[in-house]
Amino acid sequence: MIHTVPLDGPPVSADRHHGEVTNTNLAPGSVWRLHHGDHEIARLTVTDNDWPWLRATVEALPGFEGFRPLFAEHEQAVEEEDWEQADLSYFRIRDALTMTFPDGSPVAEFLLHIHADDTAGWRWHDEPFDGR
């Protein structure tokens, strides 16, 4: 495992959520997956790593279209700075969907935006967020 020393704290390992170049999960072409229950409903192919955000193209699979309005609702709430509605739509997304890393392991927490042009941006964390 590679260790680096960030400017603001102790050394951290080059694990999944740190932006070191050696992390293949962040490399262009890596494919993250979005699931509803046991069904894969979208593939997110990384196009850019703008730490802490990843950018991707979205390949919608059967089952995804039912969630597209929820992502549009979330995007509109963010654009209008309606943070209460943005939180509500985020929780609805997280309650319904899960995400996996390219290796198939589960992503504990994520904030995912899927846009009308089938591009996406997201951030994630290895531990669930508190506060709900």
Buried (B, 14 or more C-beta within 10 A) or exposed (E): EEEEEEEEEEEBEBEBBBEBEEBEBBEEEBBBBBBBEEEBBBBBBBEEBEEEBBBBEBBBBEBBEEBBEBBBBBBEBBEEEEEEBBBBBBEBBBEBBBBBBBEEEEBBBBBBBBEEEEBBBBBBBEEEEEEE
